[in-house]
Amino acid sequence: MSTPAHHLTPPPRAGHLVVCGDDALAQRLSYELAHVYGEHVTVLLPSVHRNHGPQIDDLARGGGLSVSVVEAAEPDDDALRSAGVSGAMALALVYRDDRANIHAALRARRINPNIRLVVRLYNRKLGRHLEELLDRAVVARIGDLSARDVTTTVLSDADTATPALVAAAISGAGKVVQADGLLLRAAERPADERDPASYLYTLALASDGVGGSPELLPDDGAVAAAGRTRGRTVLETITLEEGGGAPVNRPRLPQGLPVATLFPPRLRYAIFGLVALLFVFAGLTWWVTGDPPLRAAYRSILDVFGMGDPAIGEGTGRQVLQVLSGLAGMALMPVLFAVVLESLGTFRTATTQRPPPRAIANHVVLLGLGKIGTRVLDRLCDLGIPVVCVERDPQALGIATAHARRVPVVIGDVTREGVLEAAHIGTSRVLLALTSDDAINLEAALYAREVDPELRVAMRLFDDDFAKMVNRTLRESYPNALTRSRSVSSLSAPAFAGAVMGRQILGAIPVEREVLLFAAIDVAGHPELQGQTVAEAFRAGLWRVLALDVADPAERRADLGRDAAPQRDLQWELHPGYLLRPTDRVVLVTTRQGLAQLLQANRGPTPTH
């Protein structure tokens, strides 16, 4: 039996956008679509009293935005129709439950075959199959998909945010976006440092005061005027094959037996000592008795292991040598057996929870093994970076991944004394605090600062104002330390919003608390681009053309961002005089406002609400 839906604010209108969900991503996505793109948004959520429901309700009632709220326990057919899916342009399903998003996507496609779907799924493989399934359903019902503005896009907020979080762990300041077999690295340069010759463009100038905002996509005049008084963020390209100093995603090796765990150094040293001892006594036996080498080796083995064959009636040298061999064997064998038993115990626990090695150093302490932490752990392991995880829930999602990757895990509450010490925070290179609780992440960061005032710290914080205050305070208290705060929802929302508006977002790069987007745009229908040169198409503070898709229009790939293979369909470092044609597709870096302006120009005048 379906639960009736309740309109808590004015009902939706035709041609609007629908967002289903009640977490941080749903809140940020609703704000992004209404504030940046000027669209009317209807939010379908289970309750305005739980999770981020109160904040979403505030957007609708007092935020000055065109937002409607519909309350329904489940996104069934009646709830989706009440939210206006029948006449909506696009639907974003961002529940935290993959199963709920899949069921709602199937229902929505049946209710409105023409609707554009953006589905949040953590399971990558399932997401690819779902995209094919839903688009095939459209073709079966309305005909040619290519002639209609109907698509299904499956995104993961974990995948969108992971590159920025991993970059914070690797370099503290670098940000990486992957596109068409290339790594785009946004590197932060101090005010007194010259830009390297390899950089392509200046993406941003750092904020010039406390509480200020960075200047995104400045023109040459602004860069020259800033001189060496403001830091800057520059863009570099690095090939995946060459690496160029950037981490390269290497294929995983098959996970076999942990040979290094079964044969630790002490066991290998003991075995080497035993073999060396046998060679010494074999040589001495051959020299004293004159036996053939094989017989001498055999008799020395029997002597060392005390296996009989006494040297009765033989020469004194041979008898003395046998006694010495037996004593050496008696002294060595207990040591060998002790090391073997220790190794077997270590091997037995290698497939269960592994404590951090005593001598571990220069590692990453990863706090939190939820969906975000698990993706970050996978990426760090692929890059060969040592990790020690801390998680208070023994049944957390990432425990199995850490187990498969043979990564040490400390089970415990990080707010309790001794937990971070067990993870060897004092010898680590960086702390990544990625739990969903801002207070826990901040407490862990402050405690780590006490242990090592210069430790690099990257925190997951949701609230922007709170994050700015924390960053400013930590910079003043620990001027030599590097602290970064990242919001998964703020990193993911622009990509989801771009997909809702029908644009392919390759990635997002954080600049302080702002975001720059890399988007693939067809030139046709955009007067700001069509018929303009690359130099003329540049708009300071809005967008800059970076690359040209040189593939034949009929053979262009649907997704440049998630394809890790080096296809090289993009041409970088375009000549400023290159004239953009209607058949071209370009990759540009843009602000959220710039992308919204391109979309509004392409669709006509912005609707008034």
C-alpha atoms as one frame of an Amber mdcrd trajectory, in Angstrom:
protein
   0.000   0.000   0.000   1.471   3.332  -1.043   1.874   6.225   1.372   0.184
   9.452   0.229   2.500  12.326  -0.678   2.054  15.753   0.874   2.875  19.063
  -0.790   4.478  21.216   1.869   5.096  24.152  -0.493   3.535  25.286  -3.807
   3.121  22.371  -6.247   5.602  21.833  -9.097   5.212  23.316 -12.540   5.783
  21.822 -15.989   9.363  21.729 -17.233  10.839  21.732 -13.738  13.533  19.522
 -12.194  12.965  16.861  -9.531  15.473  15.796  -6.868  14.774  12.727  -4.723
  16.728  12.448  -1.476  17.272  14.035   1.911  21.006  13.943   2.587  23.785
  16.512   2.142  24.081  15.839  -1.601  20.336  16.363  -2.121  20.514  19.666
  -0.259  23.528  20.950  -2.201  22.156  19.718  -5.523  18.816  21.462  -4.961
  20.586  24.696  -4.087  22.908  24.364  -7.087  20.062  23.886  -9.568  17.907
  26.664  -8.121  20.570  29.256  -7.291  23.195  28.748 -10.016  20.998  27.590
 -12.910  17.824  29.480 -11.975  15.598  26.417 -12.373  12.494  25.468 -10.436
  13.306  22.402  -8.311  10.937  19.996  -6.594  12.480  17.920  -3.825  10.859
  14.600  -2.927  12.030  13.470   0.509  10.817  11.071   3.217  10.508  13.700
   5.961  11.409  17.333   6.514  12.246  16.506  10.124  15.069  14.004   9.555
  18.577  14.117   8.077  18.914  17.292   5.955  15.143  17.664   5.557  14.980
  20.817   7.728  17.688  22.534   5.636  15.930  21.583   2.387  12.641  22.878
   3.781  14.391  26.162   4.643  15.473  26.502   0.999  11.846  26.180  -0.070
  10.300  28.465   2.567  12.859  31.150   3.271  15.781  30.779   0.918  14.456
  33.075  -1.796  14.767  30.207  -4.308  12.233  28.491  -6.548  12.089  25.226
  -4.608   9.096  23.035  -3.790   9.025  20.200  -1.259   6.970  17.011  -1.460
   7.014  14.611   1.476   6.510  10.878   0.897   7.813   7.865   2.768   8.845
   6.039  -0.437   9.369   7.111  -4.074   6.500   4.985  -5.411   4.395   5.815
  -8.469   2.006   8.097  -6.579   4.858   9.994  -4.918   6.696  10.498  -8.204
   3.557  11.747  -9.909   2.906  14.124  -6.990   6.415  15.497  -7.438   5.595
  16.221 -11.077   7.770  13.606 -12.765   5.203  13.324 -15.577   6.048  16.829
 -16.820   9.612  17.228 -15.510  12.666  17.758 -17.701  15.011  15.770 -15.467
  15.013  13.646 -12.332  17.979  13.231  -9.980  17.771  10.186  -7.720  20.279
  10.684  -4.925  19.032   8.459  -2.128  21.852   6.790  -0.233  20.294   3.394
  -0.950  21.247   2.009  -4.398  18.213  -0.249  -4.419  15.792   2.640  -3.810
  17.396   4.662  -6.615  17.129   1.773  -9.082  13.459   1.114  -8.288  12.613
   4.809  -8.569  14.489   5.099 -11.894  12.514   2.212 -13.386   9.234   3.726
 -12.199  10.122   7.197 -13.481  11.110   5.887 -16.908   7.742   4.149 -17.155
   5.830   7.276 -16.061   7.750   9.663 -18.340   9.875   8.063 -21.103  11.168
  11.509 -22.133  12.686  12.410 -18.765  16.430  12.753 -18.305  17.625  10.555
 -15.419  20.627  11.075 -13.167  21.060   8.187 -10.751  23.401   7.982  -7.795
  24.898   4.487  -7.464  27.911   3.294  -5.532  28.235   0.045  -7.522  30.104
   0.963 -10.738  29.393  -2.259 -12.650  25.701  -2.171 -11.818  25.610   1.478
 -12.877  26.871   0.706 -16.385  24.260  -2.009 -16.826  21.513   0.280 -15.537
  22.421   3.021 -18.031  22.128   0.551 -20.925  18.884  -0.925 -19.610  17.077
   2.396 -19.137  18.218   3.842 -22.468  17.128   0.684 -24.277  13.711   1.102
 -22.668  13.511   4.606 -24.132  14.425   3.396 -27.616  11.789   0.667 -27.381
   9.057   3.152 -26.429   9.803   6.402 -28.262  12.173   5.413 -31.031  15.545
   6.969 -31.873  17.330   8.036 -28.680  19.928  10.120 -30.515  17.249  12.518
 -31.803  15.887  13.271 -28.339  17.232  14.959 -25.246  16.867  11.806 -23.168
  19.753  10.204 -21.372  20.492   8.129 -18.309  23.580   9.094 -16.361  24.824
   7.080 -13.402  27.206   8.895 -11.062  28.843   8.150  -7.737  29.575  10.924
  -5.271  32.352   8.740  -3.871  34.072   8.490  -7.270  33.647  12.213  -7.899
  35.224  13.245  -4.602  37.958  10.601  -4.371  40.545  12.268  -6.689  40.548
  15.472  -4.641  40.828  13.563  -1.356  43.635  11.350  -2.647  45.453  14.361
  -4.062  45.264  15.994  -0.645  46.927  12.906   0.837  49.656  12.734  -1.797
  50.702  16.340  -2.159  48.478  18.315   0.163  47.743  20.926  -2.492  47.509
  19.122  -5.817  44.186  18.319  -7.476  43.830  15.807 -10.248  41.167  15.268
 -12.917  41.399  12.434 -15.429  40.235  13.006 -19.001  40.924  11.010 -22.148
  43.976   9.159 -20.841  45.524  12.314 -19.371  45.912  13.598 -15.870  45.112
  17.276 -15.405  46.924  18.478 -12.336  46.002  21.765 -10.693  49.053  22.748
  -8.663  49.101  25.515  -6.084  52.065  27.890  -6.392  53.152  30.287  -3.637
  53.100  33.988  -4.369  56.905  34.203  -4.484  57.390  31.210  -6.807  57.643
  31.434 -10.570  55.233  29.312 -12.593  56.856  26.325 -14.301  57.248  26.393
 -18.068  55.046  23.304 -18.368  51.845  24.872 -17.042  48.978  25.618 -19.427
  46.890  28.289 -17.734  46.390  30.093 -14.455  43.134  28.752 -13.081  42.776
  30.968 -10.027  44.401  33.617  -7.868  44.321  32.970  -4.138  42.065  35.027
  -1.900  43.773  38.222  -0.780  42.408  38.427   2.749  40.744  36.604   5.614
  37.289  35.451   4.580  37.856  36.466   0.954  37.224  34.343  -2.119  39.678
  33.260  -4.814  39.554  34.911  -8.237  38.629  32.105 -10.646  39.802  32.026
 -14.276  41.545  35.432 -14.284  42.688  37.078 -17.514  46.317  37.914 -18.258
  45.888  41.440 -16.921  44.655  40.230 -13.533  47.486  37.706 -13.312  50.064
  40.368 -14.139  48.530  42.796 -11.654  48.661  40.173  -8.896  52.375  39.763
  -9.502  53.959  38.022  -6.545  51.493  39.247  -3.973  48.987  36.395  -4.352
  49.393  32.676  -4.726  47.922  30.986  -7.756  46.587  27.676  -9.010  47.976
  26.575 -12.384  46.919  23.753 -14.696  49.357  21.134 -15.972  48.827  18.059
 -18.151  50.631  14.810 -17.447  50.412  11.667 -19.583  49.353   8.517 -17.799
  52.185   6.500 -19.332  54.970   8.904 -18.451  53.641   9.827 -15.061  55.365
  13.190 -14.987  55.697  12.971 -11.250  51.991  12.347 -10.804  50.678   9.068
  -9.470  49.768   6.548 -12.152  46.964   4.046 -11.768  48.716   0.736 -12.293
  46.800  -2.514 -12.770  46.308  -4.591  -9.686  48.337  -7.731  -9.279  46.453
 -10.935  -8.499  45.954 -11.404  -4.772  47.668 -14.668  -3.895  49.242 -16.048
  -0.721  51.011 -13.449   1.417  54.477 -14.927   0.872  56.209 -11.996   2.522
  54.078 -12.585   5.629  54.716 -16.346   5.658  58.488 -15.841   5.283  59.353
 -12.707   7.278  62.948 -11.437   7.458  63.780 -13.226  10.727  62.688 -16.570
   9.324  64.665 -15.994   6.156  67.764 -15.109   8.213  67.341 -18.256  10.344
  67.043 -20.484   7.270  70.056 -18.799   5.675  72.099 -19.384   8.877  71.122
 -23.049   8.954  72.093 -23.602   5.316  75.389 -21.782   5.866  76.083 -23.964
   8.917  75.433 -27.141   6.922  77.855 -25.999   4.213  80.553 -25.288   6.799
  80.245 -28.680   8.503  79.957 -30.503   5.164  83.263 -28.928   4.093  84.948
 -29.768   7.383  83.665 -33.383   7.261  84.986 -33.812   3.717  88.365 -32.375
   4.808  88.675 -34.506   7.955  87.366 -37.855   6.654  88.287 -37.686   2.993
  84.797 -38.986   2.077  83.273 -38.036  -1.293  81.524 -34.621  -1.126  77.957
 -36.013  -1.247  78.656 -38.547   1.527  80.339 -35.856   3.595  77.344 -33.545
   3.156  74.945 -36.353   4.093  76.860 -37.226   7.259  77.093 -33.562   8.320
  73.303 -33.180   7.946  72.768 -36.210  10.172  75.152 -34.758  12.724  73.571
 -31.289  12.816  70.046 -32.650  13.187  71.130 -35.352  15.691  69.810 -38.171
  13.542  72.278 -40.911  14.595  75.186 -42.521  12.689  77.677 -42.089  15.605
  81.351 -41.849  14.652  82.430 -44.853  16.798  85.806 -46.275  15.816  86.622
 -43.285  13.634  89.322 -40.691  14.067  89.358 -38.129  16.871  88.859 -35.241
  14.446  85.743 -36.818  13.071  84.334 -37.481  16.550  85.050 -33.934  17.745
  83.434 -32.533  14.607  80.309 -34.648  15.202  79.979 -33.372  18.773  80.341
 -29.756  17.624  77.777 -30.309  14.857  75.284 -31.729  17.322  75.761 -28.827
  19.748  75.316 -26.293  16.926  72.152 -28.044  15.790  70.775 -28.123  19.354
  71.377 -24.368  19.663  69.926 -23.449  16.272  66.861 -25.680  16.006  64.820
 -24.082  18.850  65.429 -20.662  17.317  64.325 -21.932  13.916  61.173 -23.547
  15.301  60.271 -20.394  17.279  60.568 -18.229  14.191  58.503 -20.725  12.166
  55.726 -20.744  14.764  55.700 -16.938  14.880  55.484 -16.810  11.089  52.605
 -19.270  11.024  50.756 -17.166  13.606  51.327 -14.058  11.511  50.158 -15.907
   8.396  47.040 -17.089  10.198  46.102 -13.511  11.101  47.029 -12.129   7.676
  43.501 -12.879   6.450  41.892 -11.282   9.509  42.379  -7.938  11.183  46.034
  -6.934  10.883  47.603  -4.622  13.455  49.940  -1.940  12.133  53.599  -2.997
  11.992  55.707  -1.562  14.793  58.155   0.133  12.445  55.638   1.601   9.982
  56.350   5.206   8.959  55.537   7.732   6.232  52.080   6.223   5.849  48.552
   7.626   5.529  46.232   7.331   8.520  42.736   6.947   7.041  39.918   7.609
   9.478  36.559   6.186   8.411  35.802   3.232   6.133  32.394   4.141   4.777
  31.688   4.564   1.067  34.048   7.526   0.677  36.803   6.044   2.809  36.624
   2.734   0.938  37.052   4.409  -2.459  39.982   6.457  -1.136  41.552   3.318
   0.351  41.293   1.527  -2.999  42.963   4.416  -4.806  45.775   4.774  -2.263
  46.501   1.046  -2.472  46.561   1.214  -6.278  49.176   3.957  -5.994  51.301
   1.857  -3.646  50.952   4.228  -0.676  51.049   2.520   2.771  47.831   3.026
   4.735  46.651   2.373   8.275  42.873   2.567   8.724  40.909   3.520  11.835
  37.247   2.502  12.080  34.992   2.127  15.105  32.458  -0.195  13.418  33.845
  -3.733  12.844  31.096  -4.273  10.236  31.805  -1.119   8.225  31.732  -1.335
   4.432  35.478  -0.860   3.989  36.593  -3.523   6.476  36.283  -6.213   3.795
  38.257  -4.071   1.345  41.011  -3.510   3.913  41.017  -7.246   4.602  41.374
  -8.062   0.875  44.082  -5.435   0.448  45.901  -6.636   3.610  45.795  -3.138
   5.063  46.194  -2.771   8.852  43.026  -1.679  10.652  42.655  -0.281  14.153
  39.140  -0.898  15.490  38.191   1.785  17.964  36.670   5.187  18.582  39.122
   7.862  17.519  37.885  10.121  20.307  39.295   7.671  22.875  42.861   7.968
  24.019  45.351   5.601  22.443  43.475   4.854  19.196  45.456   7.228  16.975
  48.652   6.166  18.741  47.858   2.568  17.746  47.743   3.794  14.118  51.219
   5.356  14.613  50.010   8.875  13.909  53.347  10.223  15.109  55.275   8.673
  12.202  52.611   9.151   9.505  52.769  11.506   6.530  49.131  12.642   6.549
  45.833  12.195   8.353  42.695  11.776   6.214  39.647  12.239   8.457  36.737
  11.034   6.308  33.955  10.081   8.707  30.504  11.576   8.154  30.710  13.430
  11.495  32.327  16.891  11.296  32.997  16.964  15.053  34.862  13.644  15.013
  36.956  14.721  12.038  37.854  18.001  13.730  38.692  16.303  17.025  40.976
  13.844  15.253  42.689  16.696  13.390  43.267  18.696  16.574  44.655  15.692
  18.408  46.959  14.875  15.483  48.175  18.476  15.531  49.187  18.037  19.177
  51.195  14.931  18.308  52.869  16.508  15.265  52.309  20.270  14.736  53.497
  20.017  11.113  51.470  16.952  10.107  49.486  17.306   6.878  45.755  16.988
   7.566  42.791  16.684   5.206  39.335  16.735   6.760  35.888  16.025   5.447
  33.660  18.915   6.583  30.174  19.731   5.314  29.498  23.265   6.539  31.346
  25.877   4.462  31.391  28.632   7.096  32.546  26.198   9.738  35.265  24.884
   7.427  36.563  28.391   6.663  36.732  29.217  10.357  38.519  25.938  11.136
  41.051  26.433   8.335  41.768  30.007   9.382  42.206  29.063  13.045  44.479
  26.124  12.275  46.604  28.254   9.938  47.064  30.827  12.679  47.834  28.220
  15.342  50.077  26.020  13.177  51.572  28.273  10.461  53.996  25.591   9.237
  51.347  22.913   8.844  49.103  22.155   5.869  45.375  21.732   6.519  42.741
  21.074   3.874  38.989  20.666   4.321  36.889  18.961   1.689  33.130  18.541
   1.420  32.096  15.458  -0.546  28.704  16.939  -1.336  30.185  20.258  -2.534
  32.627  18.375  -4.773  29.895  16.100  -6.149  26.930  18.482  -6.478  28.318
  20.442  -9.481  28.888  17.218 -11.419  25.384  15.963 -10.604  23.876  19.354
 -11.475  25.705  19.428 -14.808  24.394  15.951 -15.616  20.853  17.010 -14.673
  21.169  19.947 -17.072  22.391  17.611 -19.823  26.098  18.400 -19.731  28.962
  15.963 -19.386  31.111  16.930 -16.411  34.546  15.311 -16.543  35.541  16.334
 -13.063  35.681  19.019 -10.409  38.711  20.708  -8.877  38.383  22.510  -5.532
  40.000  25.940  -5.228  39.839  26.883  -1.576  36.081  26.463  -0.963  35.092
  27.183  -4.577  34.866  24.632  -7.404  36.027  24.650 -11.031  34.347  22.227
 -13.439  35.726  20.478 -16.520  32.906  20.004 -19.009  32.517  18.626 -22.543
  30.435  21.051 -24.629  29.164  20.848 -28.217  29.882  24.191 -29.898  26.687
  24.119 -31.955  23.972  26.264 -30.408  26.343  28.290 -28.229  26.850  31.753
 -29.787  29.537  32.476 -27.179  31.626  29.702 -28.762  30.466  29.174 -32.330
  32.388  31.258 -34.853  34.765  32.538 -32.170  38.475  31.892 -31.913  39.803
  30.149 -28.821  41.084  33.499 -27.551  37.784  35.282 -28.264  35.758  32.525
 -26.587  37.557  33.049 -23.265  35.444  34.785 -20.604  37.309  35.841 -17.480
  35.662  34.422 -14.379  33.347  32.194 -16.427  35.072  29.733 -18.790  38.163
  28.947 -20.843  38.454  26.479 -23.755  41.134  23.890 -22.990  40.941  21.142
 -25.594  39.262  20.026 -28.820  37.720  16.604 -29.426  39.408  15.610 -32.689
  37.440  12.368 -33.148  34.994  12.141 -36.023  31.574  13.397 -34.812  29.966
  10.049 -35.674  32.598   8.160 -33.639  32.889  10.391 -30.597  32.896   8.548
 -27.336  30.015   9.185 -24.991  32.223   9.531 -21.931  35.682  11.092 -21.881
  35.938  11.328 -18.123  35.640   7.718 -16.956  37.662   6.155 -19.776  41.096
   5.389 -18.331  42.483   4.118 -21.640  44.730   6.614 -23.456  42.518   7.117
 -26.509  43.969  10.576 -27.221  40.808  11.975 -28.790  41.530  15.373 -27.240
  43.950  17.955 -28.608  45.447  20.168 -25.915  47.278  23.503 -26.126  45.057
  24.905 -28.898  46.274  27.866 -30.940  44.539  31.062 -29.746  43.477  31.793
 -33.333  41.737  28.447 -33.919  38.162  29.108 -35.100  35.509  27.029 -33.316
  33.125  25.357 -35.774  29.547  24.136 -35.174  30.684  20.492 -35.530  33.342
  20.860 -32.833  33.137  19.561 -29.297  35.421  21.230 -26.778  36.504  20.638
 -23.219  36.445  23.778 -21.149  37.101  24.685 -17.551  34.276  26.719 -16.140
  32.806  28.095 -12.982  29.333  27.028 -11.944  27.984  30.419 -13.022  29.711
  30.081 -16.387  28.188  26.676 -17.027  24.757  27.988 -16.074  25.154  30.907
 -18.511  26.096  28.548 -21.346  23.092  26.366 -20.619  20.667  29.308 -20.469
  21.985  30.724 -23.746  21.592  27.320 -25.374  18.018  26.883 -24.121  16.799
  30.412 -24.591  15.814  33.036 -22.013  15.836  32.044 -18.363  12.328  31.279
 -17.152  10.864  33.683 -14.629   9.512  32.230 -11.434
